[in-house]
Amino acid sequence: MTGVMEKIPAKTGWLWVKQGFALFRKQPAEMSTLFLSYMFLMLALGIIPVLGQMLPLILIPVFAMSFMQACAQVEKGERVYPNLLLVGFRSPARNTLLKLGLLYLLAATVVVAASTLADGGVFWKAMMGGGLSADELEKSAGSMRMAMLIAAALYVPAAMAFWYAAPLIMWQRMTLGKALFYSFFSVRRAGGAFLLYALAWIVIAIMVPTLISMVITLLTGSFNIVIFILLPISIILTVVMYCSFYPTYTALFGKPGNGSDSPAQAGDKLV
């Protein structure tokens, strides 16, 4: 495909969410097993002193391609197996993906450091479940708002640059810099669709657990049952969200290995 990339309608953002659910429904057990294998591996890495805190971030691009490749196989009717977790490591683009992971770690560090300067780290303690008291939160409300604004101002453009970078590196054979560049401007061109996509997932992530919690609490009055039921639902929603990343890519760059553009052609669409 060549030529100028057509503008993506805002309503496409909701279509991506629905396509994520459709992909998951085709192989729910297989996709869930892949995700649980990934989580188990992250927990194992977390045991390593010092490196265990950094490796999960560095390896995000490599493992992200495991889920992208899994979705591509689901779409083609091929079975998904846990060994797909290693697909990024077996790729010729492995070293570039690891460099992307190092940049991701750097970006995350900058975001945390910048927000900490604004409120002394209260916002990030609250985000990480730091057990802050109501008085501490009330006293830090103003500085926390500033920290949130700073974090958002830094995170959003970074997320735009990282969003497509891994598949562009692995599937389109782009260099690191070129992948970050085209990812940023691809997301920018489809800004309305991504805004609706993000809002849809925020609503789903809040509304579904809330409604289920209310119903179960009214029926049983047991908090333990609520947790018991919400845990698998949260896992399923997370896996579906991972599945929805794939249609955001194919909408702009086509299906991998099936008429996908060369690096030059993919770039031409953004000109």
N, C-alpha and C positions, 0 to 999 in steps of 0.2 A: 504494500500500500504506500502510496506517495501522495504528495500534495499537502494542503494546509489542514491541520486537525480541526474537525468540526467542533463547534461549541457543545459542551455536554449540558443538557437541560438539568435544572435543579432537581426535578422529580426523579432523576436517575439515582440520586442518593438513596431513596427508599427502595428502588429496584435492586440495588446492590445488597441491601439488607435481606430482601426476599430471596435473592439468589443464594445468599449464604445459608439460609434455612433449607433451600432446595438441595444444595450440595450436601449438607449434613444428613438430610433424610435418606440420601442414597446409600450411605455407609456410616450410620451413626456409631455403631460399636467400634469400627475400625478407626474412625477419626478420634473418638474419645480415648481409645487405647493409645494412639499416637500422642495425644496431649498428655495423658497420665504418665507415659514413658518419659516425655520431656520434663514434666514436673518432678518426677523421681530423680532424674539425672541432675536437675538444678539443685535439688535438696542435697544430693551426694556431693556436688561441687561446693556447696556452701560449707561443708565440713572442713575444707582445706583452709588453713590459717591464711589470712590476708588476701591471697588470691581468690579465695572462695567468695569474697565480696565483690570482686571485679569481673571474674570470668563470666557469670551469668549475663552481664551487660555486654561484654566483648563478643560473646557468642550469639547474641540476639540475631544479627543478620544471617549467620550460618543456619541457625535453627528455623528462622523465619522461612527460609527456602524449603525446609522440610514440609511445612504446611502448604506452601504454594504449590510444590510439586505434587503433594498428595491431592490437592484440589484438582490439579490438571489431570491426574490419573482417574479420579472419581468421575470427572466430566467425560472421559473417554471410556468409562465402564471398566477400568482396570482396578484390581484389588489393591487396597492400601495395607502395608505391613509396617510394624514398628521400625524395621531397619531403614526406613526412609529418613529417620533422624540423622543418618550419616550422609545423606545425599550431598549436602553442602561441603562436607569434608572430602568427598570423592571428586568434587568438581574441579576443573582446572582453574576456576575463579576463587578457590578457597583462600588463597593468601590475600586477595583483594577484599574479600568478604571480611576477613579478620582485621584488615586495616580499617574497613568501614566500622567494625565493632569498636576499635580503639577510638575512632572519632566520636562514636555514640557515647562511649564512656566519658570522653572529654566534654562533650556537650552537656551531659547529665551533671557532671561535676560543676561546670560553669553555672548552670541553672540553680543548683542547690546553693552554691557559694554566694551568688548574687542575691538570692532571696534571703539568705541568712544574714547578710549585711543590713538588710532592712528591718528585721525583727529579732535578730539574735537566734534564729533557728526555731522559733515557736511554731511557725506554719508547718515546717517539715516534721517536727515532733508530733504535731497533731495529725498530719497525714499518715505517719508511720505508727499511729496508735501509741504515742508516747505517754499516755496517762496524765495529761495535763488537767489541773483542777479547773472548776468553773471560774474561780477568781482570776487565775492566770490567763484564761482565754479572754475574759472580759477586759482585763487590763491591757492586753496585747491586741485588742480588736483592730485598732487603727493601723498599727504596724503590720499586722497580719494581712490586712487588705492590700497594703503597699507591696508586701512580699508576694502575694498572689498575682498582682498585676505585673510585677517584674518577672516572675516565673513564667507567666503566660506570654509576655512579650518576647522572651527568649526561646521558650519551648515551641511555640507555634511555627515560626519559620524553620527551626531545626527539624521539627517533625515533617514539614513539607519537603525538605531536602532529603530526609531519610526514607520517606514513605515508599517510593519506587526504586530506591537506589539498589537494594539487594537483587531484585529480579532483573533490573536493567544490566547489572554487572554479570549475572550468571546466565541469563537467557538472551540478552542482546549484546553481550560481550563488550560492554562499554568500560572505559577506564573509570577509576574512582571519581575523579573530578567531574567528568562528563555526566556520569550517572547522577551525582548530586545536583548538578545544574538542571538537567532535564526533569528530574523528579520534582524539584521546586517549582519550575514553571508549568509542569503538567498539572500539579495540584492547584496552582494559581488559576490556570485556565478553566479548571472544573470546580472553582471555588464554591459556587452555589450548590452543586451536587454534594460536595464534601461537607458543607455546613449542615444540610439536611441529613446526611448520613450520620454525622456526629450527634446531632440532636436526637435522631431516631434511637441510636444506641444508648444515649443517656436516659431517655424516657423508658426504654425497655429494661435497662439495668436497674432503674429505680422502681418503676411501676410493678413489674412482674414479681419481684421478691416481696414488695410491700403488700400487694393484694393477696399473695399466697400466705404470708405471715398472718394477715388479719383473719383470713378464712380459717386457717388451722387453729389460731388462738381462740376464735369464737367457738369452734367445734370441740376442741380438746382442752384448751386452757393450759397446755403444756409447752413450756419454752424448749425443752429438749426435743420434742417431736418437730417443732418448727425448724430447729437447727438440722435435725436428721434429714428433713425433706428439702430444705433450702440448699444444702451442700451439693447434692447431685444436680439440682437445677442450675446453680451457679456455674458448675463445671460445664454443663451443656450449653448454657448461654455464652460462656467464654469460647468454647470450641466453635460455635456457630459464628461468633464474631470473627474468629480467625479465618473461618471459611469465607466470610464476606470480603476479606481483603483481596482474594483472587479475582472476583468480578470487577473490582475497581481497576485492577491492572489490565484485564482483557478489554475493558471498555475503551481504553486509551491506546493500548499497544498491541492488541490482538492476542490470539492464543499462542502459547509457546510451542515451537516445533511444528506449527501447523499454519504456515503462511505468515509467521511473525516477520517483522521488518528487520533489516540489517540495522546496525547502529546508526548509519548515516540516514537511512530512511526514517527511522524513529525520530531522529532529530529534526528532519525536514518538516514533520507535522507541527512542530511548535514555532516554526518561523512565520 
